[in-house]
Structures are given as C-alpha cells and as structure tokens.
Amino acid sequence: MKHITLDEQLKEKVPGYCLAVMSFEMIVKPTSDSLKEEMALLEQRVMKQLTLETLLKEPRIAAARAGYKSLGKDPSRYRLSTEALLRRLIKGNGLYYVNNAVDIGNILSAQTQRSVAVLDEDKIEGDILIRIGKDELYEGIGRGNINIENIPVYCDEVGPFGTPTSDTPRTRITETTKNILVFITSFNGVDGLLQDVKLAKDLFTRFGQMTNFSLEIVE
C-alpha cells in the first residue's frame, strides 16, 4: 500500500473529504457475460429509481457538489465522475465495456454514488499527496486536457494522476495490470465507507478473483 497524505488546505476547505483506499491483486480480463448482466441490472435500477432532478438531491451527490463549490469549482461544468456516470444511465445510455476492473469500478461508483478511481498501482511512483489542484497540465482519459484547478488532485512524484472528475492515461488499467489501487472518495465523512468497501470486495472477488487485499481509510 502506498503512503497517502491529505493536504491540510484541502481538509480545511472540505472538512468531510476522506477516502477508502484499497490495494489488491487481480486478474484483468475482458468483460464477461456475467459482468455484463450485472451492469445491465444496475442500469435498469438507476433508470427506475432516479431522474436528473432527484439525482441532485441524493445526499452523497449533493455533498460532493457542495465540496466542489467550497473549493471554487462549478460542479455543473466540471462534473464529478459519479454524477456524470449516473446522468448517463438515467438518460438510458448504457455503460461502456472496458475490462473487468474498470467495469467493476463503474458499478461501484454508480451503486455508492461516490467517485471511484481504479488505478494501476505499479504505475504510481512514490508516495501520494491529495491536494487542491492548481493551474497545471492534466489529461483526462478520453477527454483531452482538462482544467483541474480548485478540485482535489491525486499526485505522486511524477505529478497529478487522478481526480474525482477524471483519471489520467498514465495510471489506467490495461490487460497487463496486476496490482490495483482503488479510491472511493467521500465528501461527507466516513459514514458508509466501510459498507462501500464491503461491496467493492464482493464485486472484485466475484469478477476479478481478487487476492492480497489491504485497506486504509484516509482522513
């Protein structure tokens, strides 16, 4: 497990910011039929339970949006990944099939209503600092350069590699990935995080044959 620190300025501006960090090994494979079925069931549940209007009233979504606002960022312009994902499902657009690790992360994010980062731990160099983003170069996966100023940023010795809005190609999961690091980000404290971890363990065990699991709650 990498050593992870939260910057004091971030904690001061968003007192409820914390995260569950999981490290484990798994077998990365193409999306299986059983995983596709799990994703389809999730899509149906979301469409039945949420609308674009009610989504914004969900406590975890509301807390995350408030966290962005407290940092000076417009959450409607720079959406958190979990909100963007749920909006996609509400509109009837299904999840992409990437691989089992990424797909599980999307299921986990939609079910927990928290931003989830699924990262190749071997591509992260040195310790990790989570700080407020500055005016700095950042490429989001499939999004080109994005503005990460005034949002939480995950940084290693090389530089930023992830945010609750978008991760970078540098630490993305590939079929050769073996060691996984997962961030489940909360903007309203640790309540419910251990239940989210339990769900994550179940999903990664069922669909990724997870082994050598370790957990840290960072706050």
Z-matrix of the N, CA and C atoms (Angstrom, degrees):
N
C 1 1.472
C 2 1.527 1 109.82
N 3 1.320 2 115.88 1 131.36
C 4 1.462 3 121.51 2 176.54
C 5 1.539 4 110.23 3 -68.13
N 6 1.334 5 115.18 4 151.50
C 7 1.462 6 119.28 5 173.46
C 8 1.523 7 108.14 6 -80.77
N 9 1.345 8 116.92 7 126.14
C 10 1.459 9 121.73 8 -173.79
C 11 1.520 10 109.88 9 -123.36
N 12 1.340 11 116.22 10 132.88
C 13 1.461 12 122.63 11 -179.69
C 14 1.515 13 110.00 12 -127.07
N 15 1.345 14 115.75 13 139.38
C 16 1.466 15 121.37 14 171.92
C 17 1.519 16 109.28 15 -94.96
N 18 1.319 17 116.71 16 130.93
C 19 1.456 18 121.78 17 178.12
C 20 1.527 19 109.87 18 -66.61
N 21 1.322 20 116.58 19 139.74
C 22 1.464 21 121.67 20 -176.97
C 23 1.522 22 112.33 21 -62.34
N 24 1.312 23 117.99 22 -36.93
C 25 1.460 24 120.82 23 -179.60
C 26 1.528 25 110.90 24 -64.19
N 27 1.325 26 116.58 25 -38.25
C 28 1.463 27 120.79 26 176.98
C 29 1.523 28 110.50 27 -65.05
N 30 1.324 29 117.28 28 -44.72
C 31 1.472 30 120.93 29 179.55
C 32 1.524 31 111.29 30 -63.53
N 33 1.329 32 115.74 31 -35.57
C 34 1.470 33 119.89 32 -179.51
C 35 1.532 34 110.96 33 -68.23
N 36 1.330 35 116.95 34 -41.26
C 37 1.465 36 120.70 35 -176.94
C 38 1.529 37 112.77 36 -80.00
N 39 1.335 38 116.42 37 -30.81
C 40 1.472 39 120.88 38 179.04
C 41 1.530 40 107.50 39 -129.61
N 42 1.338 41 117.88 40 81.42
C 43 1.472 42 121.03 41 -173.90
C 44 1.527 43 113.76 42 -59.24
N 45 1.332 44 117.41 43 -26.52
C 46 1.459 45 119.70 44 -178.91
C 47 1.510 46 114.49 45 -85.83
N 48 1.342 47 118.00 46 1.40
C 49 1.461 48 120.68 47 -175.94
C 50 1.522 49 110.68 48 -72.97
N 51 1.303 50 116.01 49 125.27
C 52 1.467 51 122.37 50 175.90
C 53 1.517 52 107.76 51 -159.82
N 54 1.310 53 116.95 52 174.09
C 55 1.457 54 118.72 53 179.45
C 56 1.522 55 111.75 54 -156.61
N 57 1.316 56 113.81 55 152.60
C 58 1.461 57 121.39 56 170.17
C 59 1.524 58 106.91 57 -95.64
N 60 1.320 59 115.77 58 128.53
C 61 1.468 60 121.11 59 -179.97
C 62 1.523 61 108.36 60 -116.54
N 63 1.315 62 116.05 61 122.92
C 64 1.464 63 122.13 62 -179.53
C 65 1.520 64 109.98 63 -117.11
N 66 1.299 65 115.77 64 135.73
C 67 1.458 66 121.86 65 176.60
C 68 1.529 67 108.12 66 -123.04
N 69 1.325 68 117.16 67 134.27
C 70 1.462 69 120.23 68 -179.49
C 71 1.528 70 110.51 69 -165.50
N 72 1.304 71 114.55 70 170.81
C 73 1.466 72 120.92 71 172.92
C 74 1.517 73 108.77 72 -104.58
N 75 1.331 74 117.00 73 148.46
C 76 1.458 75 120.21 74 175.28
C 77 1.516 76 109.34 75 -156.34
N 78 1.312 77 115.52 76 168.13
C 79 1.460 78 121.96 77 177.64
C 80 1.524 79 107.64 78 -99.65
N 81 1.328 80 116.52 79 114.35
C 82 1.463 81 120.86 80 178.95
C 83 1.523 82 109.08 81 -83.42
N 84 1.327 83 115.43 82 124.86
C 85 1.464 84 122.20 83 -176.56
C 86 1.522 85 109.99 84 -136.37
N 87 1.349 86 116.60 85 164.52
C 88 1.471 87 119.05 86 170.48
C 89 1.527 88 110.17 87 -61.27
N 90 1.312 89 115.96 88 158.21
C 91 1.460 90 122.07 89 -177.90
C 92 1.527 91 110.51 90 -62.29
N 93 1.328 92 116.58 91 122.02
C 94 1.463 93 121.31 92 -179.44
C 95 1.526 94 111.13 93 -81.52
N 96 1.329 95 116.82 94 165.11
C 97 1.462 96 120.93 95 177.64
C 98 1.523 97 111.08 96 -61.95
N 99 1.334 98 116.72 97 -38.74
C 100 1.466 99 119.68 98 -179.42
C 101 1.526 100 111.23 99 -66.70
N 102 1.332 101 116.74 100 -35.66
C 103 1.465 102 119.86 101 177.33
C 104 1.528 103 110.23 102 -70.75
N 105 1.319 104 116.76 103 -37.88
C 106 1.465 105 120.05 104 176.56
C 107 1.526 106 110.68 105 -61.20
N 108 1.326 107 117.04 106 -38.18
C 109 1.463 108 121.13 107 177.75
C 110 1.529 109 110.77 108 -64.36
N 111 1.338 110 116.00 109 -41.77
C 112 1.463 111 121.09 110 177.53
C 113 1.529 112 110.63 111 -61.07
N 114 1.313 113 116.45 112 -40.74
C 115 1.461 114 121.28 113 179.79
C 116 1.531 115 110.86 114 -67.43
N 117 1.328 116 116.71 115 -39.94
C 118 1.462 117 120.55 116 -179.91
C 119 1.525 118 111.15 117 -65.32
N 120 1.327 119 117.10 118 -40.52
C 121 1.465 120 120.53 119 177.83
C 122 1.524 121 110.63 120 -63.34
N 123 1.325 122 116.15 121 -40.40
C 124 1.460 123 120.64 122 178.08
C 125 1.522 124 110.90 123 -62.35
N 126 1.314 125 116.36 124 -44.83
C 127 1.463 126 120.75 125 179.89
C 128 1.529 127 110.77 126 -57.96
N 129 1.325 128 116.70 127 -43.43
C 130 1.465 129 121.25 128 -179.87
C 131 1.527 130 111.43 129 -64.40
N 132 1.346 131 116.45 130 -41.88
C 133 1.465 132 120.28 131 -179.91
C 134 1.525 133 111.11 132 -62.80
N 135 1.323 134 116.18 133 -44.99
C 136 1.462 135 120.15 134 -178.03
C 137 1.525 136 110.60 135 -61.97
N 138 1.335 137 116.98 136 -43.98
C 139 1.461 138 120.16 137 -178.75
C 140 1.522 139 111.97 138 -64.55
N 141 1.329 140 117.01 139 -31.40
C 142 1.466 141 120.97 140 179.37
C 143 1.521 142 112.03 141 -77.99
N 144 1.338 143 116.73 142 -34.05
C 145 1.459 144 120.71 143 -169.73
C 146 1.520 145 114.50 144 -94.46
N 147 1.341 146 118.34 145 -23.93
C 148 1.457 147 120.68 146 -171.86
C 149 1.524 148 112.05 147 -128.79
N 150 1.327 149 115.09 148 152.53
C 151 1.456 150 122.63 149 166.61
C 152 1.525 151 107.41 150 -123.41
N 153 1.321 152 116.79 151 171.65
C 154 1.458 153 119.33 152 178.69
C 155 1.527 154 111.03 153 -62.58
N 156 1.341 155 116.48 154 -30.08
C 157 1.459 156 120.33 155 179.57
C 158 1.531 157 111.46 156 -75.99
N 159 1.329 158 117.09 157 -47.03
C 160 1.469 159 119.38 158 -177.48
C 161 1.523 160 111.90 159 -70.97
N 162 1.329 161 117.59 160 -25.26
C 163 1.467 162 120.70 161 179.71
C 164 1.522 163 111.09 162 -56.35
N 165 1.327 164 116.54 163 -41.67
C 166 1.464 165 120.58 164 -176.22
C 167 1.526 166 112.25 165 -69.34
N 168 1.340 167 116.95 166 -15.89
C 169 1.465 168 121.04 167 179.06
C 170 1.526 169 112.75 168 -94.00
N 171 1.319 170 117.37 169 -7.03
C 172 1.462 171 120.38 170 176.79
C 173 1.536 172 108.59 171 -63.11
N 174 1.345 173 118.57 172 130.77
C 175 1.471 174 120.96 173 -171.67
C 176 1.524 175 114.70 174 -53.90
N 177 1.321 176 117.21 175 -42.73
C 178 1.471 177 118.91 176 -177.04
C 179 1.522 178 111.63 177 -72.12
N 180 1.322 179 116.62 178 -36.78
C 181 1.469 180 120.14 179 177.05
C 182 1.520 181 109.58 180 -67.24
N 183 1.328 182 116.64 181 -44.91
C 184 1.467 183 120.97 182 179.88
C 185 1.523 184 111.11 183 -61.23
N 186 1.338 185 116.82 184 -40.71
C 187 1.466 186 120.65 185 179.96
C 188 1.527 187 111.08 186 -66.24
N 189 1.310 188 116.73 187 -40.38
C 190 1.464 189 120.24 188 179.71
C 191 1.526 190 110.67 189 -66.13
N 192 1.323 191 116.70 190 -42.91
C 193 1.467 192 120.34 191 178.22
C 194 1.533 193 110.54 192 -63.31
N 195 1.335 194 116.16 193 -40.28
C 196 1.465 195 119.81 194 177.50
C 197 1.526 196 110.91 195 -64.33
N 198 1.333 197 116.45 196 -36.50
C 199 1.457 198 120.53 197 177.18
C 200 1.514 199 112.15 198 -62.26
N 201 1.324 200 116.98 199 -43.01
C 202 1.464 201 120.57 200 177.22
C 203 1.533 202 110.17 201 -63.00
N 204 1.335 203 116.26 202 -42.83
C 205 1.463 204 119.83 203 -179.80
C 206 1.526 205 111.25 204 -62.29
N 207 1.334 206 116.59 205 -38.36
C 208 1.463 207 119.81 206 -179.32
C 209 1.531 208 111.71 207 -68.05
N 210 1.331 209 116.05 208 -21.63
C 211 1.466 210 120.78 209 176.02
C 212 1.528 211 111.78 210 -89.60
N 213 1.339 212 116.13 211 -5.74
C 214 1.463 213 119.93 212 179.38
C 215 1.512 214 113.95 213 92.26
N 216 1.339 215 117.15 214 22.58
C 217 1.461 216 121.37 215 -178.37
C 218 1.523 217 109.91 216 -115.72
N 219 1.316 218 116.82 217 139.59
C 220 1.461 219 122.28 218 178.53
C 221 1.526 220 109.08 219 -81.94
N 222 1.360 221 118.48 220 109.96
C 223 1.463 222 120.08 221 -175.80
C 224 1.520 223 113.80 222 -71.77
N 225 1.339 224 117.54 223 -12.57
C 226 1.463 225 119.85 224 176.49
C 227 1.527 226 111.19 225 -84.19
N 228 1.322 227 115.74 226 -24.55
C 229 1.465 228 119.86 227 177.96
C 230 1.528 229 111.10 228 -91.33
N 231 1.329 230 116.00 229 -38.19
C 232 1.470 231 121.46 230 178.36
C 233 1.527 232 107.69 231 -115.78
N 234 1.317 233 115.94 232 79.79
C 235 1.465 234 120.35 233 -172.44
C 236 1.517 235 111.80 234 -69.62
N 237 1.339 236 114.87 235 142.77
C 238 1.453 237 118.80 236 170.39
C 239 1.524 238 108.74 237 -66.08
N 240 1.311 239 116.14 238 149.81
C 241 1.468 240 120.05 239 -174.28
C 242 1.521 241 112.47 240 -60.05
N 243 1.344 242 117.32 241 -36.59
C 244 1.461 243 119.10 242 -178.80
C 245 1.527 244 111.46 243 -68.07
N 246 1.343 245 117.01 244 -39.01
C 247 1.467 246 119.35 245 177.31
C 248 1.526 247 110.80 246 -65.66
N 249 1.322 248 116.50 247 -43.47
C 250 1.463 249 120.44 248 179.03
C 251 1.530 250 110.71 249 -61.11
N 252 1.322 251 116.04 250 -40.50
C 253 1.465 252 121.30 251 179.79
C 254 1.525 253 110.55 252 -64.70
N 255 1.326 254 116.79 253 -47.41
C 256 1.462 255 120.39 254 -178.69
C 257 1.528 256 111.27 255 -66.71
N 258 1.299 257 118.22 256 -37.66
C 259 1.471 258 120.55 257 176.08
C 260 1.525 259 110.38 258 -60.77
N 261 1.307 260 116.59 259 -39.12
C 262 1.463 261 120.81 260 178.19
C 263 1.527 262 110.49 261 -61.79
N 264 1.326 263 116.31 262 -44.39
C 265 1.464 264 119.86 263 -178.35
C 266 1.525 265 111.39 264 -69.12
N 267 1.329 266 116.95 265 -40.41
C 268 1.465 267 120.94 266 179.05
C 269 1.526 268 110.73 267 -58.88
N 270 1.317 269 116.41 268 -36.78
C 271 1.469 270 121.16 269 -179.92
C 272 1.529 271 112.61 270 -76.38
N 273 1.346 272 116.51 271 -3.34
C 274 1.460 273 119.65 272 178.26
C 275 1.508 274 114.56 273 88.59
N 276 1.328 275 116.61 274 10.73
C 277 1.467 276 120.48 275 176.51
C 278 1.521 277 108.59 276 -91.70
N 279 1.312 278 117.11 277 120.29
C 280 1.458 279 120.68 278 -175.31
C 281 1.514 280 113.49 279 -70.38
N 282 1.328 281 114.44 280 169.67
C 283 1.459 282 120.93 281 176.79
C 284 1.527 283 110.26 282 -73.81
N 285 1.322 284 115.69 283 147.99
C 286 1.461 285 120.50 284 172.73
C 287 1.526 286 109.15 285 -73.77
N 288 1.320 287 116.51 286 149.27
C 289 1.467 288 121.28 287 170.28
C 290 1.526 289 107.54 288 -95.55
N 291 1.334 290 116.36 289 116.78
C 292 1.460 291 120.61 290 -179.67
C 293 1.525 292 109.41 291 -112.20
N 294 1.314 293 115.96 292 -70.61
C 295 1.466 294 123.60 293 170.60
C 296 1.527 295 105.34 294 -160.58
N 297 1.328 296 116.31 295 173.62
C 298 1.468 297 117.50 296 -173.57
C 299 1.525 298 113.07 297 -62.12
N 300 1.343 299 118.52 298 -36.66
C 301 1.466 300 120.45 299 -178.22
C 302 1.524 301 111.57 300 -66.31
N 303 1.322 302 117.04 301 -48.71
C 304 1.463 303 121.37 302 -179.50
C 305 1.527 304 110.42 303 -66.89
N 306 1.336 305 116.47 304 -41.92
C 307 1.468 306 120.43 305 -179.46
C 308 1.529 307 111.32 306 -63.00
N 309 1.322 308 117.02 307 -40.99
C 310 1.472 309 120.61 308 177.39
C 311 1.523 310 109.44 309 -62.68
N 312 1.322 311 117.04 310 -41.01
C 313 1.458 312 120.56 311 177.93
C 314 1.517 313 112.01 312 -59.89
N 315 1.329 314 117.40 313 -38.45
C 316 1.461 315 120.96 314 178.18
C 317 1.526 316 111.42 315 -68.93
N 318 1.324 317 117.16 316 -40.93
C 319 1.466 318 120.12 317 175.62
C 320 1.519 319 109.81 318 -60.46
N 321 1.317 320 116.01 319 -46.18
C 322 1.464 321 121.50 320 -178.50
C 323 1.530 322 111.06 321 -61.54
N 324 1.317 323 116.98 322 -42.78
C 325 1.456 324 121.25 323 -179.81
C 326 1.528 325 110.75 324 -63.91
N 327 1.326 326 117.05 325 -44.67
C 328 1.461 327 120.56 326 -178.70
C 329 1.524 328 111.40 327 -66.55
N 330 1.330 329 117.11 328 -39.74
C 331 1.462 330 120.21 329 -177.48
C 332 1.526 331 112.17 330 -74.07
N 333 1.317 332 117.47 331 -36.47
C 334 1.471 333 120.60 332 -178.09
C 335 1.528 334 112.62 333 -89.38
N 336 1.332 335 116.49 334 -15.42
C 337 1.466 336 122.41 335 -174.63
C 338 1.526 337 111.24 336 57.72
N 339 1.321 338 115.40 337 37.49
C 340 1.468 339 121.91 338 174.43
C 341 1.531 340 108.47 339 -128.16
N 342 1.333 341 116.08 340 150.34
C 343 1.461 342 119.95 341 174.69
C 344 1.526 343 109.12 342 -68.09
N 345 1.325 344 115.65 343 131.13
C 346 1.462 345 122.48 344 -177.90
C 347 1.527 346 108.84 345 -123.78
N 348 1.326 347 116.53 346 128.09
C 349 1.467 348 121.66 347 175.16
C 350 1.522 349 108.24 348 -109.93
N 351 1.328 350 116.88 349 127.25
C 352 1.466 351 122.61 350 175.58
C 353 1.517 352 106.86 351 -113.14
N 354 1.337 353 116.04 352 113.06
C 355 1.455 354 121.99 353 -166.64
C 356 1.527 355 111.91 354 -124.48
N 357 1.322 356 115.52 355 152.11
C 358 1.467 357 121.77 356 172.25
C 359 1.530 358 107.67 357 -82.35
N 360 1.323 359 116.04 358 106.43
C 361 1.469 360 120.00 359 -173.55
C 362 1.522 361 112.23 360 -63.06
N 363 1.324 362 117.25 361 -30.88
C 364 1.464 363 120.20 362 -178.21
C 365 1.526 364 112.68 363 -70.10
N 366 1.332 365 116.95 364 -15.89
C 367 1.462 366 120.58 365 179.19
C 368 1.532 367 112.41 366 -92.69
N 369 1.334 368 116.00 367 -1.71
C 370 1.469 369 120.94 368 177.05
C 371 1.523 370 108.31 369 -95.21
N 372 1.311 371 117.09 370 126.76
C 373 1.457 372 121.42 371 -172.59
C 374 1.534 373 110.98 372 -106.50
N 375 1.332 374 115.16 373 116.58
C 376 1.461 375 120.12 374 176.47
C 377 1.517 376 113.11 375 79.73
N 378 1.325 377 115.20 376 -162.28
C 379 1.466 378 121.55 377 -178.68
C 380 1.529 379 110.80 378 -72.59
N 381 1.344 380 114.65 379 164.57
C 382 1.463 381 121.19 380 -178.21
C 383 1.532 382 109.57 381 -116.21
N 384 1.318 383 115.78 382 131.71
C 385 1.461 384 122.60 383 172.52
C 386 1.519 385 108.07 384 -117.01
N 387 1.340 386 117.05 385 129.96
C 388 1.461 387 121.39 386 174.29
C 389 1.515 388 107.04 387 -104.46
N 390 1.316 389 116.36 388 116.20
C 391 1.467 390 122.43 389 -173.03
C 392 1.523 391 109.38 390 -136.17
N 393 1.322 392 115.31 391 177.53
C 394 1.455 393 120.79 392 175.21
C 395 1.525 394 108.79 393 -80.72
N 396 1.322 395 115.69 394 131.56
C 397 1.450 396 120.62 395 -178.25
C 398 1.524 397 113.12 396 -66.09
N 399 1.335 398 114.85 397 150.08
C 400 1.464 399 122.26 398 178.43
C 401 1.523 400 109.08 399 -113.76
N 402 1.303 401 116.31 400 -175.48
C 403 1.465 402 121.49 401 174.66
C 404 1.524 403 106.98 402 -75.88
N 405 1.318 404 115.89 403 88.87
C 406 1.465 405 120.83 404 -173.69
C 407 1.522 406 109.47 405 -143.02
N 408 1.325 407 115.65 406 157.50
C 409 1.458 408 121.36 407 -177.49
C 410 1.523 409 110.44 408 -70.54
N 411 1.338 410 116.32 409 132.68
C 412 1.460 411 120.24 410 -179.12
C 413 1.517 412 108.79 411 -153.34
N 414 1.331 413 115.46 412 126.93
C 415 1.460 414 121.05 413 177.44
C 416 1.523 415 109.81 414 -106.00
N 417 1.321 416 116.79 415 123.13
C 418 1.460 417 121.45 416 175.66
C 419 1.515 418 110.78 417 -89.34
N 420 1.322 419 117.28 418 148.52
C 421 1.461 420 120.85 419 -179.90
C 422 1.528 421 109.59 420 -62.38
N 423 1.324 422 115.50 421 119.55
C 424 1.457 423 121.36 422 178.96
C 425 1.512 424 114.72 423 70.49
N 426 1.333 425 118.04 424 10.99
C 427 1.464 426 120.87 425 -174.68
C 428 1.524 427 113.46 426 -126.10
N 429 1.323 428 118.23 427 -4.43
C 430 1.453 429 119.72 428 -176.28
C 431 1.519 430 111.06 429 70.07
N 432 1.308 431 117.02 430 -159.42
C 433 1.467 432 121.14 431 -179.27
C 434 1.530 433 109.98 432 -71.99
N 435 1.328 434 116.56 433 131.76
C 436 1.462 435 121.30 434 178.13
C 437 1.526 436 109.64 435 -128.09
N 438 1.311 437 114.50 436 157.72
C 439 1.463 438 121.62 437 -177.61
C 440 1.530 439 109.09 438 -87.28
N 441 1.332 440 116.81 439 112.74
C 442 1.467 441 120.85 440 -178.69
C 443 1.523 442 112.19 441 -105.34
N 444 1.322 443 116.59 442 10.90
C 445 1.460 444 119.62 443 179.00
C 446 1.528 445 109.95 444 -64.92
N 447 1.323 446 115.57 445 131.99
C 448 1.470 447 122.70 446 176.73
C 449 1.529 448 114.51 447 68.52
N 450 1.325 449 117.22 448 31.38
C 451 1.459 450 121.31 449 166.70
C 452 1.530 451 108.01 450 -132.35
N 453 1.335 452 118.77 451 158.82
C 454 1.469 453 119.33 452 178.04
C 455 1.532 454 111.39 453 -62.27
N 456 1.321 455 115.52 454 136.67
C 457 1.470 456 121.88 455 -177.82
C 458 1.520 457 109.01 456 -129.83
N 459 1.344 458 116.27 457 134.25
C 460 1.463 459 121.74 458 175.79
C 461 1.526 460 107.62 459 -93.16
N 462 1.330 461 116.74 460 124.16
C 463 1.462 462 121.18 461 -174.99
C 464 1.526 463 111.32 462 -127.20
N 465 1.331 464 116.06 463 142.54
C 466 1.461 465 121.14 464 169.81
C 467 1.523 466 108.39 465 -117.03
N 468 1.319 467 117.77 466 -162.22
C 469 1.460 468 120.51 467 -177.10
C 470 1.529 469 112.43 468 -67.67
N 471 1.324 470 117.24 469 -21.41
C 472 1.469 471 121.22 470 179.19
C 473 1.525 472 110.92 471 -83.02
N 474 1.344 473 115.84 472 -37.74
C 475 1.460 474 120.32 473 -177.41
C 476 1.517 475 111.27 474 147.55
N 477 1.331 476 118.78 475 -164.78
C 478 1.460 477 121.92 476 -178.86
C 479 1.529 478 111.84 477 -64.04
N 480 1.329 479 116.17 478 138.68
C 481 1.466 480 120.00 479 177.28
C 482 1.522 481 112.77 480 -133.32
N 483 1.330 482 117.41 481 0.32
C 484 1.456 483 118.13 482 179.43
C 485 1.513 484 111.75 483 -172.60
N 486 1.327 485 115.55 484 158.79
C 487 1.459 486 123.71 485 175.11
C 488 1.531 487 107.39 486 -149.04
N 489 1.342 488 118.81 487 167.62
C 490 1.466 489 119.62 488 173.61
C 491 1.528 490 113.16 489 -70.16
N 492 1.328 491 117.64 490 -4.20
C 493 1.464 492 121.58 491 176.51
C 494 1.520 493 111.75 492 -97.18
N 495 1.325 494 117.32 493 -43.64
C 496 1.466 495 120.79 494 -177.06
C 497 1.526 496 110.09 495 -162.30
N 498 1.335 497 115.48 496 142.22
C 499 1.463 498 120.51 497 174.12
C 500 1.525 499 109.51 498 -92.38
N 501 1.337 500 116.18 499 176.08
C 502 1.461 501 120.95 500 -178.11
C 503 1.524 502 111.58 501 -108.58
N 504 1.342 503 116.60 502 157.37
C 505 1.470 504 119.46 503 177.02
C 506 1.531 505 113.23 504 -60.16
N 507 1.332 506 117.03 505 -26.24
C 508 1.473 507 119.80 506 -174.72
C 509 1.517 508 113.11 507 -59.05
N 510 1.332 509 117.95 508 -36.23
C 511 1.467 510 120.94 509 -175.55
C 512 1.529 511 112.12 510 -112.12
N 513 1.314 512 117.26 511 17.41
C 514 1.455 513 121.21 512 -177.23
C 515 1.532 514 111.27 513 -68.05
N 516 1.315 515 116.09 514 156.97
C 517 1.464 516 122.78 515 179.16
C 518 1.523 517 109.73 516 -80.44
N 519 1.337 518 115.89 517 135.09
C 520 1.463 519 122.01 518 173.39
C 521 1.525 520 108.64 519 -127.57
N 522 1.317 521 116.62 520 175.69
C 523 1.468 522 120.35 521 -178.05
C 524 1.530 523 112.23 522 -68.08
N 525 1.333 524 117.17 523 -13.24
C 526 1.471 525 119.73 524 177.89
C 527 1.530 526 112.37 525 -94.91
N 528 1.342 527 117.27 526 -4.15
C 529 1.468 528 121.33 527 -179.87
C 530 1.524 529 110.38 528 -65.07
N 531 1.325 530 116.58 529 137.30
C 532 1.463 531 121.56 530 177.27
C 533 1.517 532 112.04 531 -123.21
N 534 1.322 533 116.63 532 -38.92
C 535 1.460 534 121.37 533 -177.62
C 536 1.523 535 109.93 534 -104.84
N 537 1.328 536 114.99 535 122.50
C 538 1.461 537 121.95 536 -172.13
C 539 1.519 538 110.21 537 -111.74
N 540 1.328 539 115.68 538 140.69
C 541 1.453 540 122.27 539 170.89
C 542 1.530 541 106.57 540 -121.29
N 543 1.333 542 116.76 541 127.03
C 544 1.467 543 121.62 542 -179.60
C 545 1.519 544 109.46 543 -119.42
N 546 1.333 545 116.44 544 129.65
C 547 1.461 546 122.75 545 173.24
C 548 1.521 547 108.38 546 -107.59
N 549 1.341 548 117.46 547 126.22
C 550 1.456 549 122.08 548 167.94
C 551 1.520 550 105.82 549 -110.87
N 552 1.324 551 116.64 550 113.58
C 553 1.462 552 121.32 551 -171.09
C 554 1.522 553 111.67 552 -98.61
N 555 1.331 554 115.62 553 131.50
C 556 1.462 555 122.06 554 175.70
C 557 1.525 556 109.44 555 -116.64
N 558 1.329 557 115.33 556 141.96
C 559 1.460 558 120.99 557 174.69
C 560 1.521 559 111.43 558 -108.40
N 561 1.336 560 116.80 559 0.56
C 562 1.475 561 119.53 560 -178.32
C 563 1.524 562 112.08 561 -133.04
N 564 1.329 563 115.60 562 42.13
C 565 1.459 564 120.82 563 172.58
C 566 1.521 565 114.82 564 87.83
N 567 1.331 566 114.72 565 -177.72
C 568 1.463 567 120.80 566 -171.31
C 569 1.525 568 113.08 567 -83.76
N 570 1.329 569 117.59 568 -9.43
C 571 1.456 570 119.79 569 -177.93
C 572 1.529 571 110.67 570 -57.43
N 573 1.320 572 115.68 571 123.90
C 574 1.457 573 121.04 572 179.14
C 575 1.513 574 114.88 573 90.07
N 576 1.332 575 118.40 574 -11.72
C 577 1.470 576 119.66 575 -176.96
C 578 1.526 577 112.25 576 -64.53
N 579 1.329 578 117.55 577 -39.42
C 580 1.466 579 118.67 578 -178.74
C 581 1.525 580 111.37 579 -67.70
N 582 1.334 581 117.16 580 -32.50
C 583 1.471 582 119.36 581 174.22
C 584 1.522 583 110.58 582 -66.30
N 585 1.330 584 116.64 583 -36.86
C 586 1.465 585 120.71 584 177.09
C 587 1.532 586 110.47 585 -65.53
N 588 1.321 587 116.07 586 -39.03
C 589 1.463 588 120.27 587 177.40
C 590 1.527 589 110.69 588 -63.77
N 591 1.311 590 116.60 589 -41.12
C 592 1.473 591 120.58 590 177.60
C 593 1.518 592 110.87 591 -59.16
N 594 1.332 593 116.58 592 -43.71
C 595 1.465 594 120.63 593 177.01
C 596 1.525 595 110.55 594 -62.57
N 597 1.334 596 116.34 595 -43.43
C 598 1.465 597 120.46 596 179.29
C 599 1.527 598 111.14 597 -60.15
N 600 1.317 599 116.72 598 -45.34
C 601 1.463 600 120.58 599 179.75
C 602 1.524 601 110.83 600 -60.17
N 603 1.321 602 116.57 601 -41.83
C 604 1.469 603 120.73 602 179.33
C 605 1.527 604 110.81 603 -62.65
N 606 1.337 605 116.54 604 -47.43
C 607 1.464 606 120.01 605 -177.35
C 608 1.527 607 112.14 606 -66.29
N 609 1.339 608 116.56 607 -45.38
C 610 1.469 609 119.12 608 -177.83
C 611 1.530 610 111.67 609 -70.94
N 612 1.319 611 117.43 610 -26.57
C 613 1.463 612 119.83 611 175.62
C 614 1.521 613 110.54 612 -74.05
N 615 1.332 614 117.17 613 -45.75
C 616 1.461 615 121.77 614 -178.06
C 617 1.520 616 112.76 615 -65.17
N 618 1.324 617 116.50 616 -42.26
C 619 1.460 618 119.72 617 -171.50
C 620 1.528 619 114.34 618 -110.57
N 621 1.350 620 117.68 619 -2.50
C 622 1.455 621 119.18 620 -178.71
C 623 1.509 622 115.29 621 -136.35
N 624 1.351 623 116.65 622 3.82
C 625 1.471 624 121.48 623 -179.60
C 626 1.530 625 111.41 624 50.46
N 627 1.327 626 115.80 625 50.03
C 628 1.453 627 122.61 626 -176.80
C 629 1.526 628 112.04 627 -60.84
N 630 1.336 629 116.81 628 140.83
C 631 1.464 630 122.83 629 175.30
C 632 1.532 631 108.90 630 -140.16
N 633 1.336 632 115.42 631 167.08
C 634 1.474 633 122.58 632 175.18
C 635 1.537 634 112.39 633 52.43
N 636 1.304 635 115.14 634 51.46
C 637 1.464 636 122.11 635 -176.99
C 638 1.519 637 111.98 636 -78.01
N 639 1.333 638 117.17 637 138.09
C 640 1.467 639 121.22 638 169.91
C 641 1.527 640 108.34 639 -141.75
N 642 1.334 641 115.25 640 154.68
C 643 1.463 642 121.11 641 -173.14
C 644 1.522 643 110.64 642 -136.96
N 645 1.330 644 115.30 643 143.15
C 646 1.462 645 121.69 644 170.23
C 647 1.527 646 108.81 645 -140.66
N 648 1.328 647 116.25 646 133.51
C 649 1.458 648 120.98 647 171.44
C 650 1.524 649 107.20 648 -96.08
N 651 1.319 650 116.16 649 119.60
C 652 1.474 651 121.92 650 -175.66
C 653 1.521 652 107.88 651 -105.99
N 654 1.339 653 115.68 652 120.80
C 655 1.471 654 119.49 653 178.85
C 656 1.525 655 110.43 654 -147.27
